[in-house]
Amino acid sequence: MSLKIKHDFTDLILLVGTNPLPNYVVAKYFFDNVDLERIWLLYSEGSRFYEGTGQYADDIERVLRKELIPRTPEVVKAPLSNISQANVILDQVKKHLKKRESDIKKIHLNYTGGTKAMAVHTYRALENELKTQWGNNFSASYLDARDFNIKIDQYPERLTGDLRKLIQLKWEDLFALHNNEIKSIKNNYLYNIEISRQEAIMQSFAEMAARGKLLDFRSWVNTANRNNSQRENASDREMGLFNNPKDSISDKEVGNIINARLQAFTPENNPELFDCLAAFPEADRFATKDGKWLYNNFVISGKSNNSSRLTEFLTGKWLEAYVAWVLSKKIDEYKIERSDVVANYELKTRKGSGSHQYEVDILVTNGYQICGISCGTALEYDKNKQKIPAAIKTKGFEVILRTSQMGGDEARAVLITLLEKKNAVNLENDLKASLGANGSRFMVLGIDDLKIERMWDKLEKHIYG
């Protein structure tokens, strides 16, 4: 049960660590306090041992400013020069607050952010060292990452309720809060064709997933795209069918190359595959439903007029598009509020050190909580035994890292693969052991999990649980 609690403090103090999201959530929740006059952001200055959090304080202020209109609580940024020394923290907290002693009537400290030392000694300063200034006009709280409630120390019986149901950020604000901005929205092939075609293609992938035939599609793409052109004296016959020919070749030779390369794929053995290929727009259609290859649409013919990013889609982006499509359909079907899905965002850091550019496959929100999803279609075999490709494991590390950077401890992460069940489980356990990610934060899905209802059941529990 949640209660709408009346608050009458004039000053809200937030401790700024390396995860600014809880600070924003807390400020947003307490923003309806009509007595609120100041929001304090206590941040650490940089040293040779650690980076300061001044940039995060700037980012929090920038995003909050958008929320402060028409009301204008003051945002006060106050530095702490040494966040590992108790006496320094105590002295500087007292110094900052005493400068505004005549303005401050009641103080509320939320100690979710910052270091343990910042939390403990700021609390000490307010509860004990400054007791003569404000006496009992002090309260404190923290945002619990387990149930997403703000727990108020002085009123443990009062619950705010799950704040994911109350608070959501716009994507640009979430990124800005973490010193990022959108560099580009990389246009996935699918989103540049007519909606009816998008739906037909995605439905065909859903049918392949339902019948356990998605690996047929991947096998067809790999066979068509096999490329030995780097080998000395390689012929057109050995080139990928999605590549331009080295030299002009006749229509008959093009047909012979394609027929020989793709002879293992037939409508009798692979009906779902041919239904999928036939669903593409005319210029991008490689086969009819009855199994006739449309030779001129293969790039090797020298006559193709394929849509932009088609090859990129076929060789891996299709899985990302399929997962985003399933999520969007289910969120709409179940009318899940405060949830949104985006794909193919390329981000860059605004200021400071670190990675300056990176891509996010899929992001989903549950209120202010985020889930990052990475998709990988790479597979390796050794004497017909499937192995876990290094590229897939790297994707797992990256999605955990990037999602945590943007969403902090509350963020969830998912890696979606074409791995067999045993390998998917082994990879999940391996990544959890390596990174310390617990079961509530990270999950790996394999080829058996890609049927719509099964995938949604697992993602729904992971994202919204």
C-alpha positions as CSV (number, residue, x, y, z in Angstrom):
1,M,0.0,0.0,0.0
2,S,1.3,3.5,-0.8
3,L,0.6,6.7,1.0
4,K,0.8,10.2,-0.3
5,I,2.9,11.7,2.4
6,K,2.9,15.4,3.1
7,H,6.4,16.9,3.4
8,D,7.2,20.4,4.7
9,F,11.0,20.6,4.7
10,T,12.6,23.6,3.0
11,D,15.9,21.9,2.0
12,L,16.5,18.6,0.3
13,I,20.1,17.3,0.5
14,L,21.2,14.8,-2.0
15,L,24.6,13.0,-2.1
16,V,26.0,12.7,-5.6
17,G,27.9,9.6,-6.5
18,T,28.6,7.9,-9.8
19,N,24.9,7.0,-10.3
20,P,22.8,10.1,-10.6
21,L,19.5,8.4,-11.4
22,P,18.4,7.9,-7.7
23,N,19.1,11.6,-7.0
24,Y,16.8,12.5,-9.9
25,V,14.1,10.1,-8.7
26,V,14.2,11.3,-5.1
27,A,14.1,15.0,-6.2
28,K,11.2,14.3,-8.6
29,Y,9.2,12.5,-5.9
30,F,9.7,15.3,-3.3
31,F,9.1,18.0,-5.8
32,D,5.4,18.4,-4.9
33,N,6.5,19.6,-1.5
34,V,5.3,23.2,-1.7
35,D,7.7,24.3,1.0
36,L,10.7,23.1,-0.8
37,E,13.1,26.0,-1.4
38,R,16.5,24.4,-2.1
39,I,17.9,21.2,-3.5
40,W,21.4,20.6,-2.4
41,L,23.8,18.5,-4.4
42,L,26.8,17.5,-2.3
43,Y,29.5,16.1,-4.7
44,S,33.1,15.0,-4.4
45,E,36.0,17.0,-5.9
46,G,38.4,15.0,-8.0
47,S,41.8,13.8,-6.7
48,R,44.7,11.7,-7.9
49,F,42.9,8.7,-6.4
50,Y,39.4,9.1,-7.8
51,E,37.4,11.1,-10.3
52,G,35.1,13.7,-8.8
53,T,31.4,13.7,-9.3
54,G,31.0,17.4,-10.2
55,Q,30.0,16.4,-13.8
56,Y,27.2,14.3,-12.4
57,A,26.0,17.2,-10.2
58,D,26.0,19.4,-13.4
59,D,24.0,16.7,-15.2
60,I,21.4,16.4,-12.4
61,E,21.0,20.1,-12.3
62,R,20.6,20.4,-16.1
63,V,17.8,17.7,-16.1
64,L,16.1,19.1,-13.0
65,R,16.0,22.6,-14.5
66,K,13.6,21.2,-17.1
67,E,11.3,20.1,-14.2
68,L,11.5,23.3,-12.1
69,I,9.3,25.4,-14.5
70,P,7.2,27.2,-13.4
71,R,8.4,26.6,-9.8
72,T,12.0,27.6,-9.1
73,P,13.6,25.9,-6.1
74,E,17.2,26.8,-6.0
75,V,19.8,24.1,-6.9
76,V,22.9,24.5,-4.7
77,K,26.0,22.5,-5.7
78,A,28.4,22.1,-2.8
79,P,31.8,20.3,-3.1
80,L,33.5,18.0,-0.6
81,S,37.2,18.0,-1.0
82,N,37.9,14.6,0.6
83,I,35.2,12.0,0.8
84,S,37.3,9.5,2.8
85,Q,38.1,11.7,5.8
86,A,35.3,11.9,8.4
87,N,36.5,15.2,9.9
88,V,36.7,16.8,6.5
89,I,33.2,15.7,5.5
90,L,31.8,16.9,8.9
91,D,33.5,20.2,8.7
92,Q,32.6,21.0,5.1
93,V,28.9,19.9,5.4
94,K,28.6,22.2,8.4
95,K,30.3,25.0,6.6
96,H,28.1,24.8,3.5
97,L,24.9,24.7,5.5
98,K,25.7,27.4,8.0
99,K,26.2,29.8,5.1
100,R,22.4,29.5,4.6
101,E,21.5,29.1,8.2
102,S,19.0,31.9,8.3
103,D,17.1,30.5,5.2
104,I,16.9,26.9,6.3
105,K,13.9,25.8,8.4
106,K,13.7,22.1,7.9
107,I,16.2,19.7,6.3
108,H,15.7,16.3,4.7
109,L,18.7,14.2,3.7
110,N,18.4,11.4,1.2
111,Y,21.6,9.3,1.5
112,T,21.1,6.9,-1.4
113,G,23.9,8.4,-3.4
114,G,27.6,9.1,-2.7
115,T,30.1,7.0,-0.8
116,K,29.4,5.2,2.5
117,A,31.6,7.8,4.2
118,M,29.6,10.7,2.7
119,A,26.3,9.1,3.8
120,V,27.5,8.3,7.4
121,H,29.2,11.6,8.1
122,T,26.7,13.9,6.5
123,Y,24.0,12.1,8.5
124,R,26.2,12.6,11.7
125,A,26.6,16.3,10.9
126,L,22.9,16.9,10.5
127,E,21.7,14.6,13.4
128,N,24.3,15.6,16.0
129,E,26.7,18.3,15.0
130,L,24.0,20.7,13.8
131,K,21.3,19.7,16.3
132,T,21.5,23.2,17.9
133,Q,20.6,24.9,14.6
134,W,17.7,22.7,13.5
135,G,16.9,20.4,16.4
136,N,14.2,17.9,15.4
137,N,13.6,19.6,12.1
138,F,15.7,17.0,10.4
139,S,14.6,13.8,8.6
140,A,16.4,11.3,6.4
141,S,15.6,8.6,3.8
142,Y,17.0,6.3,1.2
143,L,15.7,4.8,-2.1
144,D,15.6,1.1,-1.7
145,A,16.7,-0.7,-4.9
146,R,15.0,-3.9,-3.8
147,D,11.4,-2.6,-3.8
148,F,11.8,0.9,-5.3
149,N,10.3,2.6,-2.2
150,I,11.7,5.6,-0.4
151,K,12.2,4.5,3.2
152,I,12.0,7.4,5.7
153,D,13.9,6.7,8.8
154,Q,11.6,8.8,11.1
155,Y,8.4,7.2,9.7
156,P,9.2,3.6,8.9
157,E,5.5,2.7,8.7
158,R,4.9,5.1,5.8
159,L,5.5,3.7,2.3
160,T,5.8,5.7,-0.9
161,G,5.0,2.7,-3.1
162,D,6.9,1.5,-6.0
163,L,8.2,4.7,-7.6
164,R,8.6,3.0,-11.0
165,K,4.8,3.4,-11.2
166,L,5.0,7.1,-10.6
167,I,8.2,8.4,-12.3
168,Q,9.5,8.0,-15.8
169,L,12.2,10.0,-17.7
170,K,12.2,10.9,-21.3
171,W,15.0,9.1,-23.2
172,E,17.0,12.3,-23.8
173,D,16.8,13.2,-20.1
174,L,17.9,9.7,-19.1
175,F,20.9,10.0,-21.4
176,A,21.7,13.6,-20.3
177,L,21.6,12.5,-16.7
178,H,24.5,10.2,-17.4
179,N,26.5,12.7,-19.4
180,N,25.4,11.2,-22.7
181,E,23.5,12.4,-25.7
182,I,22.1,10.8,-28.8
183,K,24.7,10.9,-31.6
184,S,22.4,9.3,-34.1
185,I,19.5,6.9,-34.5
186,K,21.0,4.3,-36.8
187,N,18.3,3.4,-39.2
188,N,17.6,-0.3,-39.2
189,Y,16.6,-1.5,-42.6
190,L,13.2,-2.6,-41.3
191,Y,12.1,0.9,-40.3
192,N,12.7,2.3,-43.8
193,I,10.2,0.1,-45.6
194,E,6.4,0.3,-45.6
195,I,4.7,-0.8,-42.4
196,S,2.8,-3.7,-44.0
197,R,6.1,-5.1,-45.2
198,Q,7.6,-4.7,-41.7
199,E,4.8,-6.6,-40.2
200,A,4.9,-9.4,-42.8
201,I,8.6,-9.9,-42.3
202,M,8.4,-9.9,-38.5
203,Q,5.4,-12.3,-38.7
204,S,7.6,-14.6,-40.8
205,F,10.4,-14.5,-38.2
206,A,7.8,-15.3,-35.5
207,E,6.6,-18.3,-37.6
208,M,10.2,-19.6,-38.0
209,A,10.7,-19.2,-34.2
210,A,7.5,-21.0,-33.5
211,R,8.6,-23.9,-35.7
212,G,12.2,-24.0,-34.5
213,K,13.5,-22.9,-37.9
214,L,15.4,-19.6,-37.2
215,L,18.7,-21.3,-37.7
216,D,17.5,-22.1,-41.3
217,F,17.5,-18.4,-41.9
218,R,20.9,-17.8,-40.4
219,S,22.3,-20.8,-42.3
220,W,20.9,-19.4,-45.6
221,V,22.5,-16.0,-45.0
222,N,25.8,-17.5,-44.0
223,T,25.9,-19.7,-47.1
224,A,24.9,-16.8,-49.4
225,N,27.4,-14.5,-47.8
226,R,30.3,-16.9,-47.7
227,N,33.2,-14.9,-49.0
228,N,36.6,-16.3,-50.0
229,S,37.4,-13.3,-52.2
230,Q,40.5,-12.4,-50.1
231,R,42.2,-15.7,-51.1
232,E,44.6,-15.3,-54.0
233,N,43.1,-16.2,-57.4
234,A,39.6,-16.4,-55.9
235,S,36.9,-16.5,-58.5
236,D,33.5,-14.9,-58.6
237,R,32.0,-18.4,-57.8
238,E,33.7,-18.1,-54.4
239,M,32.5,-14.6,-53.6
240,G,29.6,-13.7,-51.2
241,L,26.3,-13.3,-53.1
242,F,25.8,-10.0,-51.4
243,N,29.1,-8.6,-52.8
244,N,29.7,-6.9,-56.1
245,P,31.5,-9.1,-58.6
246,K,35.2,-8.6,-59.3
247,D,34.5,-8.6,-63.0
248,S,31.5,-8.5,-65.2
249,I,29.8,-11.9,-65.4
250,S,27.0,-13.2,-67.6
251,D,23.5,-13.8,-66.4
252,K,24.0,-17.5,-67.0
253,E,27.1,-17.6,-64.9
254,V,25.3,-15.7,-62.1
255,G,22.5,-18.2,-62.2
256,N,25.0,-21.1,-62.0
257,I,26.8,-19.6,-59.1
258,I,23.6,-18.9,-57.1
259,N,22.1,-22.3,-57.9
260,A,25.2,-24.1,-56.8
261,R,25.7,-22.1,-53.7
262,L,22.1,-22.4,-52.5
263,Q,21.2,-25.9,-53.7
264,A,20.7,-27.2,-50.2
265,F,17.7,-24.8,-49.6
266,T,14.4,-25.9,-51.1
267,P,10.7,-25.0,-50.5
268,E,10.1,-28.7,-49.6
269,N,12.8,-28.7,-46.8
270,N,12.6,-25.0,-45.8
271,P,9.1,-23.7,-46.4
272,E,9.3,-21.1,-43.6
273,L,12.5,-19.7,-45.0
274,F,11.0,-19.1,-48.4
275,D,7.9,-17.6,-46.9
276,C,10.2,-15.1,-45.1
277,L,12.3,-14.3,-48.2
278,A,9.2,-13.8,-50.3
279,A,7.9,-11.3,-47.7
280,F,10.5,-8.7,-48.5
281,P,9.9,-5.7,-50.8
282,E,10.3,-6.4,-54.5
283,A,13.8,-5.0,-54.8
284,D,15.0,-7.0,-51.8
285,R,13.3,-10.3,-52.5
286,F,15.7,-13.1,-53.2
287,A,13.2,-15.9,-53.8
288,T,9.6,-16.6,-54.5
289,K,7.5,-18.8,-52.1
290,D,7.8,-21.7,-54.6
291,G,11.6,-21.6,-54.5
292,K,12.6,-19.6,-57.6
293,W,15.7,-17.5,-57.0
294,L,15.4,-13.9,-58.2
295,Y,19.0,-13.7,-59.5
296,N,19.1,-10.0,-60.3
297,N,18.4,-9.1,-56.7
298,F,21.6,-10.7,-55.5
299,V,24.4,-8.1,-55.5
300,I,26.8,-10.4,-57.3
301,S,24.6,-10.1,-60.4
302,G,25.7,-6.4,-60.8
303,K,22.0,-5.6,-61.4
304,S,20.6,-5.4,-57.9
305,N,18.9,-2.3,-56.4
306,N,18.7,-3.4,-52.8
307,S,17.5,-1.0,-50.1
308,S,20.0,0.6,-47.8
309,R,21.2,-1.5,-44.9
310,L,19.6,-4.7,-46.3
311,T,22.8,-6.8,-45.9
312,E,23.4,-5.5,-42.4
313,F,19.8,-6.5,-41.5
314,L,20.2,-10.0,-43.0
315,T,23.5,-10.7,-41.3
316,G,22.4,-9.9,-37.8
317,K,20.1,-6.8,-37.3
318,W,17.1,-9.0,-37.9
319,L,17.2,-10.4,-34.4
320,E,17.4,-7.0,-32.8
321,A,14.4,-5.9,-34.9
322,Y,12.4,-9.0,-34.0
323,V,13.0,-8.7,-30.3
324,A,12.0,-5.0,-30.3
325,W,8.9,-5.9,-32.4
326,V,7.8,-8.5,-29.9
327,L,8.3,-6.1,-26.9
328,S,6.4,-3.3,-28.6
329,K,3.5,-5.5,-29.5
330,K,3.2,-7.0,-26.0
331,I,3.6,-3.7,-24.2
332,D,0.8,-2.4,-26.3
333,E,-1.3,-5.5,-26.0
334,Y,-1.1,-5.5,-22.2
335,K,-1.3,-1.7,-22.0
336,I,1.8,-1.5,-19.8
337,E,2.1,2.1,-18.6
338,R,5.4,4.0,-18.2
339,S,7.2,1.6,-20.5
340,D,8.8,2.4,-23.8
341,V,11.2,0.6,-26.3
342,V,13.9,2.1,-28.4
343,A,16.4,0.4,-30.7
344,N,19.6,1.4,-32.5
345,Y,20.5,4.5,-30.5
346,E,24.1,5.5,-30.9
347,L,25.3,7.6,-27.9
348,K,28.3,9.7,-27.1
349,T,29.6,11.2,-23.9
350,R,29.1,15.0,-23.6
351,K,32.2,15.8,-21.5
352,G,35.0,14.1,-19.6
353,S,37.0,11.0,-19.9
354,G,35.8,7.5,-20.9
355,S,34.3,6.0,-24.0
356,H,33.1,8.7,-26.3
357,Q,30.8,6.7,-28.5
358,Y,28.8,3.4,-28.2
359,E,25.7,1.8,-29.5
360,V,22.7,0.3,-27.6
361,D,20.8,-2.5,-29.4
362,I,17.5,-2.1,-27.4
363,L,16.5,-0.2,-24.3
364,V,13.2,-0.7,-22.4
365,T,11.9,1.4,-19.5
366,N,9.9,0.3,-16.5
367,G,9.2,3.7,-15.1
368,Y,12.6,5.1,-14.3
369,Q,14.2,1.7,-14.3
370,I,15.9,0.6,-17.5
371,C,16.7,-2.7,-19.1
372,G,19.3,-2.9,-21.8
373,I,19.2,-5.8,-24.4
374,S,22.0,-6.9,-26.7
375,C,21.4,-9.3,-29.5
376,G,24.0,-11.6,-31.2
377,T,23.6,-14.1,-33.9
378,A,27.2,-15.4,-34.0
379,L,27.7,-19.2,-33.7
380,E,30.7,-21.5,-33.8
381,Y,31.0,-25.2,-34.3
382,D,33.8,-27.7,-33.6
383,K,33.2,-31.1,-35.1
384,N,29.5,-30.4,-35.1
385,K,29.5,-29.3,-31.5
386,Q,28.3,-25.8,-30.8
387,K,30.7,-23.5,-29.0
388,I,30.2,-20.1,-27.3
389,P,31.8,-17.5,-29.6
390,A,34.0,-14.9,-28.0
391,A,32.0,-12.1,-29.7
392,I,28.8,-13.2,-27.9
393,K,30.6,-13.3,-24.5
394,T,31.9,-9.8,-25.2
395,K,28.4,-8.6,-26.0
396,G,27.3,-9.9,-22.6
397,F,30.0,-8.0,-20.8
398,E,29.2,-4.8,-22.7
399,V,25.4,-4.9,-22.2
400,I,25.9,-5.3,-18.4
401,L,28.5,-2.4,-18.3
402,R,26.5,0.0,-20.5
403,T,23.2,-0.7,-18.8
404,S,24.7,-0.1,-15.4
405,Q,26.3,3.1,-16.6
406,M,22.9,4.5,-17.6
407,G,20.7,2.9,-14.9
408,G,22.9,2.1,-11.9
409,D,22.2,-0.7,-9.5
410,E,18.6,-0.8,-10.4
411,A,19.2,-1.6,-14.1
412,R,18.6,-4.9,-15.7
413,A,20.4,-6.5,-18.7
414,V,19.6,-9.2,-21.2
415,L,21.7,-11.0,-23.9
416,I,19.7,-12.7,-26.6
417,T,21.5,-15.3,-28.7
418,L,21.0,-18.2,-31.0
419,L,22.8,-20.6,-28.6
420,E,21.5,-24.0,-27.6
421,K,19.9,-24.1,-24.1
422,K,23.0,-25.7,-22.4
423,N,25.4,-23.1,-23.9
424,A,23.0,-20.2,-23.0
425,V,22.8,-21.4,-19.4
426,N,26.6,-21.8,-19.2
427,L,27.2,-18.4,-20.6
428,E,24.8,-16.8,-18.2
429,N,26.4,-18.5,-15.2
430,D,29.9,-17.6,-16.5
431,L,29.1,-13.9,-16.9
432,K,27.4,-13.7,-13.5
433,A,30.4,-15.3,-11.9
434,S,32.8,-12.9,-13.7
435,L,30.9,-9.7,-13.0
436,G,29.0,-10.5,-9.8
437,A,25.7,-9.8,-11.5
438,N,22.9,-11.5,-9.6
439,G,19.9,-13.3,-11.1
440,S,17.6,-10.2,-10.8
441,R,19.9,-8.1,-13.0
442,F,21.1,-10.3,-15.9
443,M,19.7,-13.0,-18.1
444,V,20.8,-14.9,-21.3
445,L,18.2,-16.2,-23.8
446,G,19.0,-18.9,-26.3
447,I,17.4,-20.2,-29.5
448,D,14.7,-22.1,-27.7
449,D,13.5,-18.9,-26.0
450,L,12.7,-17.0,-29.1
451,K,9.1,-18.1,-29.6
452,I,6.9,-15.1,-29.0
453,E,5.1,-16.2,-25.9
454,R,8.1,-17.9,-24.3
455,M,10.3,-14.8,-24.9
456,W,7.7,-12.4,-23.6
457,D,7.1,-14.5,-20.5
458,K,10.8,-14.4,-19.6
459,L,11.4,-10.7,-20.6
460,E,8.2,-9.6,-18.8
461,K,9.3,-11.2,-15.5
462,H,12.8,-9.9,-15.8
463,I,11.9,-6.3,-16.8
464,Y,8.8,-5.7,-14.8
465,G,9.3,-8.0,-11.9
